[in-house]
Structures are given as C-alpha cells and as structure tokens.
C-alpha cells in the first residue's frame, strides 16, 4: 500500500459571503486573528507527514501563489529582533514541502476542482483539506484519518453531528458498524431535505481518497447546484471500496462564513497567553453593558 504523502487544497472559490473584501483578497487569506485559514490547513497537513501540497486555484488569485514564498528582508528583520518562533513558522512550509498549483478555469464544483489535481497526484492516495473548515484539536485531524486509511485501505471522511436545521445545507452520511470514532459508511447524500436525510452526521472538509476517485469524478454528472459533487463520486465507489466516517474530537469552525470567522478569531484570542485575560475582560464588560 503506497504511503500517503500528498494533499489537495481547493481554494478557487469566489468568497462571495465576504464581499467586498474578497474583491481584492482571496477568502483563504483572510485571517483568523492573525493567521489565514490556508496556513492552518497547510500546517495541519505538514504535521501529519504530508510533504507535497497541491493548491487548486483560479485566475485572479495570484496572492495565494506567492503567500508561501520566502521573504528574505522580512526574515532578516525577524532574526535581528530575535523573534525565532514566528520566523521558523514562516519559513517551515517553504523548507519542508513541495508546493504545486493547478488552475480550475471553470467553477464546476468540488469534484471538478479535485479532478484538476490528477496529473500531480497520479495513482497515489491523497488527502483533501478545505481551509474553510478549521478544526482545533490536540492532534491533526488529517493525521488521525491517515492512520485509519493505513489500517483499512479505505476512503476516510471527517464528520460531525449537526443541528437538524443545518442538514439540508450539508453532505450527510448514513453509517452502520462503529469502532470508537470510526464508522462504516453505507450511504452519502448531498444537501438532502430533513425528511430524506439518513442521519445528521455531516461531512466536514477533510478526506482521504484513493486514485480511483478520479475516474468516478469524470463520469459523475452535475448534481445539486449543477455542480460536480465529490459526494456523488464517492457514492459511486461504495460498491467496490469501503469508506469510513471519522467523528473527530476538538472544536470545529466554519470560517467560510463571516460569523464562523469571527467566532474562530475570538476562540483563538481566548487561547493566547498574551491576550486571553484582556479579551475575557472586554467580553465581560461588553455583555454587562448590554
């Protein structure tokens, strides 16, 4: 079984929920406190042992293509200031990983975005990480999922329970046998009505996929929203390949929408030694004034 060393990170969306700022700044570069969502995703992948990152971008997102470049003048300034922790964090990605970019010229859905990475993935298994989904956890969620893949040789998808009001906006899985936080997937449905949903276990933006998914994506017809859905392609594989749902621990934020981004930023501040006390005091006074 080949070792999993590659990850696809789709970042080609318009970011319309963050307009007007996303007219000039790609959504994945908007910060949670002081760190863009794309950097959290990349650091999670690197901590899990992945060393080849394939970004799926679109025209007009050149800022993403240069974000991880080395900046010698800035690095020298940080070194003179003795700020080695920040310096090392900035240069680690460029030093320890291979970064590639492929273009999605037409926005035709997540499945179509992943398909653009096929020439660089080849026949190897690979991870998919969506920067819109930020998971705070003691260990990298994608690392735990790689462990499940290594044990089972199956597709692995991150899931969490969601409120019934959110079911119709999510990809939903039906599961049967369980082993701790790991469940066997029987069915997947993209954005079902609450009445048709097989459960309230919703897919979160972390996947472990095998190369067989590419052929299925090519044969998948547009589904919900006239987009090529990755859930439809995975569903087509279920007859020949086992898939597992991983109900991850930790705290999840959807930073692909403004409220989630704000909540994640507050959470990050409350977990920073240099600002937690001041942040709590400000929040207390704000609520008291209300």
C-alpha positions as CSV (number, residue, x, y, z in Angstrom):
1,X,0.0,0.0,0.0
2,X,1.6,3.3,-1.1
3,X,2.4,5.9,1.6
4,X,0.2,8.9,1.7
5,X,2.3,12.0,1.2
6,X,0.2,14.3,-1.0
7,X,-2.7,16.7,-0.2
8,X,-5.0,18.7,-2.4
9,X,-6.2,22.0,-1.1
10,X,-9.0,23.6,-3.2
11,X,-9.1,27.4,-2.9
12,X,-10.7,28.5,-6.1
13,X,-14.0,29.9,-4.7
14,X,-15.2,33.5,-5.2
15,X,-15.7,34.1,-1.5
16,X,-18.9,36.0,-2.1
17,X,-20.0,35.8,1.6
18,X,-17.1,38.1,2.4
19,X,-17.6,40.7,-0.2
20,X,-16.5,43.4,-0.6
21,X,-13.1,42.5,0.9
22,X,-12.8,39.4,-1.4
23,X,-12.8,41.6,-4.4
24,X,-9.1,42.1,-3.7
25,X,-8.1,39.5,-1.1
26,X,-8.8,35.7,-1.6
27,X,-11.1,34.4,1.1
28,X,-8.5,31.8,2.3
29,X,-6.1,34.6,3.1
30,X,-8.5,36.4,5.5
31,X,-7.1,35.9,9.0
32,X,-8.4,34.1,12.0
33,X,-7.0,36.6,14.5
34,X,-3.6,36.8,12.7
35,X,-3.3,33.6,10.7
36,X,-5.1,32.9,7.4
37,X,-7.2,29.8,7.0
38,X,-5.0,28.4,4.3
39,X,-2.0,28.4,6.7
40,X,-3.9,26.4,9.3
41,X,-4.7,23.8,6.6
42,X,-1.2,23.6,5.4
43,X,0.3,23.3,8.9
44,X,-2.2,20.5,9.7
45,X,-1.1,18.7,6.6
46,X,2.7,19.1,7.3
47,X,2.2,17.9,10.9
48,X,0.6,14.8,9.6
49,X,3.7,14.0,7.5
50,X,2.4,15.3,4.1
51,X,5.1,16.9,2.1
52,X,3.6,17.7,-1.3
53,X,0.8,20.3,-1.4
54,X,-1.3,20.8,-4.5
55,X,-3.4,24.0,-4.4
56,X,-6.3,24.3,-6.8
57,X,-6.6,28.0,-7.6
58,X,-8.4,30.2,-10.2
59,X,-7.4,33.2,-12.2
60,X,-7.0,36.4,-10.1
61,X,-5.7,34.5,-7.0
62,X,-2.1,35.3,-7.5
63,X,-1.8,36.3,-3.9
64,X,-2.2,32.7,-2.9
65,X,0.6,31.6,-5.3
66,X,3.0,34.0,-3.6
67,X,1.9,33.7,0.0
68,X,4.3,30.9,0.9
69,X,7.3,32.4,-0.9
70,X,10.4,33.3,1.1
71,X,10.7,36.9,2.0
72,X,14.4,37.5,2.8
73,X,14.2,41.0,4.0
74,X,11.3,40.2,6.4
75,X,13.1,37.1,7.6
76,X,16.3,39.0,8.3
77,X,14.3,41.6,10.3
78,X,12.6,38.9,12.4
79,X,16.0,37.3,13.1
80,X,17.5,40.6,14.2
81,X,14.5,41.1,16.6
82,X,15.1,37.6,18.0
83,X,11.6,36.5,17.0
84,X,12.6,33.0,16.1
85,X,9.3,31.3,16.8
86,X,7.5,33.4,14.2
87,X,10.5,33.2,11.8
88,X,10.6,29.4,12.0
89,X,6.8,29.3,11.4
90,X,7.1,31.4,8.3
91,X,9.9,29.5,6.6
92,X,9.0,26.0,7.7
93,X,6.4,25.5,4.9
94,X,8.7,26.5,2.1
95,X,11.6,24.5,3.6
96,X,9.8,21.2,4.3
97,X,7.2,20.9,1.5
98,X,6.8,20.8,-2.3
99,X,4.1,23.3,-3.4
100,X,2.3,23.0,-6.7
101,X,-0.5,25.0,-8.3
102,X,-3.2,23.8,-10.7
103,X,-5.9,26.0,-12.2
104,X,-9.7,25.4,-12.1
105,X,-10.7,27.6,-15.1
106,X,-14.4,26.9,-14.6
107,X,-16.0,26.7,-11.2
108,X,-18.0,23.5,-11.6
109,X,-17.9,22.2,-8.0
110,X,-15.6,20.5,-5.5
111,X,-15.4,17.2,-7.5
112,X,-14.3,19.1,-10.6
113,X,-11.7,21.1,-8.5
114,X,-10.2,17.9,-7.1
115,X,-10.0,16.4,-10.7
116,X,-7.7,19.2,-11.8
117,X,-5.0,17.8,-9.4
118,X,-5.0,14.4,-11.1
119,X,-1.8,14.9,-13.2
120,X,0.2,15.7,-10.0
121,X,-1.4,13.0,-7.8
122,X,-1.1,10.1,-10.3
123,X,-2.1,6.8,-8.8
124,X,-1.3,7.6,-5.2
125,X,-3.7,8.0,-2.3
126,X,-4.1,11.6,-1.1
127,X,-5.7,13.9,1.4
128,X,-8.1,16.7,0.7
129,X,-8.2,19.7,3.2
130,X,-10.7,22.6,2.9
131,X,-9.4,25.8,4.5
132,X,-13.0,26.8,5.2
133,X,-13.1,24.1,7.9
134,X,-10.8,24.9,10.9
135,X,-10.5,22.2,13.5
136,X,-8.8,22.9,16.8
137,X,-7.6,19.6,18.2
138,X,-4.6,18.3,20.1
139,X,-3.6,16.1,17.2
140,X,-4.1,16.9,13.5
141,X,-7.4,15.6,12.3
142,X,-6.0,14.6,9.0
143,X,-3.2,12.6,10.7
144,X,-5.8,10.5,12.6
145,X,-7.6,9.9,9.3
146,X,-4.4,8.8,7.6
147,X,-4.0,6.2,10.4
148,X,-7.5,4.9,9.6
149,X,-6.6,4.7,5.9
150,X,-3.3,2.9,6.7
151,X,-5.3,0.3,8.8
152,X,-8.2,-0.2,6.4
153,X,-7.0,0.9,2.9
154,X,-10.4,2.6,2.6
155,X,-11.7,6.1,1.9
156,X,-12.0,8.2,5.1
157,X,-14.2,11.2,5.6
158,X,-14.5,13.6,8.6
159,X,-17.9,14.0,10.0
160,X,-19.7,15.8,12.9
161,X,-23.3,15.8,14.2
162,X,-25.2,19.0,13.2
163,X,-28.5,20.5,14.2
164,X,-31.5,19.5,12.1
165,X,-31.7,23.0,10.7
166,X,-28.4,22.6,9.0
167,X,-28.9,19.2,7.4
168,X,-30.3,20.5,4.1
169,X,-27.1,22.5,3.5
170,X,-24.6,19.7,4.2
171,X,-23.4,16.5,2.7
172,X,-24.8,13.7,5.0
173,X,-23.7,10.2,5.6
174,X,-25.6,7.1,6.8
175,X,-23.4,4.7,8.9
176,X,-23.7,1.3,10.4
177,X,-20.9,-0.6,12.2
178,X,-18.7,1.6,14.5
179,X,-15.3,1.2,16.1
180,X,-14.8,4.1,18.5
181,X,-14.9,7.3,16.5
182,X,-14.8,5.3,13.2
183,X,-18.0,4.3,11.4
184,X,-18.7,2.3,8.2
185,X,-20.4,4.5,5.6
186,X,-23.4,2.9,3.9
187,X,-24.7,6.0,2.0
188,X,-23.9,9.6,1.2
189,X,-26.4,12.3,0.2
190,X,-25.6,15.9,-0.8
191,X,-27.9,18.5,0.8
192,X,-30.9,16.3,1.4
193,X,-34.2,17.6,2.8
194,X,-34.5,16.8,6.5
195,X,-37.2,14.2,5.7
196,X,-34.9,12.4,3.2
197,X,-31.7,12.7,5.3
198,X,-30.3,9.3,6.5
199,X,-28.8,10.9,9.6
200,X,-27.5,14.2,11.0
201,X,-23.8,13.3,10.5
202,X,-22.5,16.0,8.2
203,X,-19.3,15.9,6.2
204,X,-16.6,18.3,7.2
205,X,-13.8,19.3,4.8
206,X,-11.3,16.6,5.4
207,X,-11.0,13.5,3.1
208,X,-8.6,10.6,2.4
209,X,-9.2,9.5,-1.1
210,X,-7.7,6.9,-3.4
211,X,-6.8,7.5,-7.1
212,X,-9.9,5.6,-8.2
213,X,-11.9,8.7,-7.4
214,X,-10.7,10.5,-10.5
215,X,-12.4,8.1,-12.9
216,X,-15.6,8.4,-10.9
217,X,-15.5,12.2,-10.9
218,X,-15.0,12.1,-14.7
219,X,-18.2,10.0,-15.0
220,X,-20.2,12.0,-12.5
221,X,-22.9,14.2,-13.9
222,X,-23.6,17.6,-12.3
223,X,-25.9,17.3,-9.2
224,X,-27.1,19.8,-6.6
225,X,-26.4,23.3,-7.8
226,X,-25.4,22.0,-11.2
227,X,-22.0,21.2,-9.8
228,X,-20.0,18.0,-9.9
229,X,-20.2,16.8,-6.3
230,X,-17.4,14.8,-4.7
231,X,-20.1,13.0,-2.6
232,X,-21.7,11.7,-5.7
233,X,-18.3,10.3,-7.0
234,X,-17.5,8.7,-3.6
235,X,-21.0,7.2,-3.5
236,X,-20.3,5.5,-6.8
237,X,-17.2,3.9,-5.3
238,X,-19.0,2.4,-2.3
239,X,-19.9,-0.7,-4.3
240,X,-16.3,-1.6,-4.8
241,X,-14.4,0.2,-2.0
242,X,-15.1,0.6,1.7
243,X,-15.5,4.1,3.1
244,X,-15.3,5.2,6.7
245,X,-16.6,8.2,8.6
246,X,-14.3,9.7,11.3
247,X,-16.2,11.7,14.0
248,X,-13.2,13.8,15.1
249,X,-12.7,15.4,18.5
250,X,-11.9,19.0,19.0
251,X,-13.6,22.3,18.1
252,X,-14.7,23.0,14.5
253,X,-15.4,26.4,13.0
254,X,-16.8,27.1,9.5
255,X,-14.6,30.0,8.6
256,X,-16.0,30.1,5.1
257,X,-18.7,32.4,6.5
258,X,-18.3,35.7,8.5
259,X,-19.8,34.6,11.8
260,X,-17.7,31.5,11.9
261,X,-14.6,33.5,11.1
262,X,-15.5,35.9,14.0
263,X,-16.1,33.0,16.4
264,X,-12.8,31.4,15.5
265,X,-10.9,34.6,16.0
266,X,-12.4,35.1,19.4
267,X,-11.6,31.5,20.3
268,X,-8.0,31.9,19.1
269,X,-7.7,35.1,21.2
270,X,-9.0,33.3,24.3
271,X,-6.3,30.6,23.8
272,X,-3.5,33.1,23.5
273,X,-1.5,33.8,26.7
274,X,-0.7,37.3,25.5
275,X,-4.3,38.4,25.1
276,X,-6.7,36.0,26.8
277,X,-7.1,38.0,30.0
278,X,-7.7,41.3,28.2
279,X,-10.1,39.6,25.8
280,X,-12.2,38.0,28.6
281,X,-12.4,41.3,30.4
282,X,-13.5,43.1,27.3
283,X,-16.2,40.5,26.6
284,X,-17.4,40.6,30.2
285,X,-17.8,44.4,30.1
286,X,-19.5,44.2,26.7
287,X,-22.1,41.8,27.9
288,X,-22.5,43.7,31.2
289,X,-23.2,46.9,29.2
290,X,-25.9,45.1,27.2
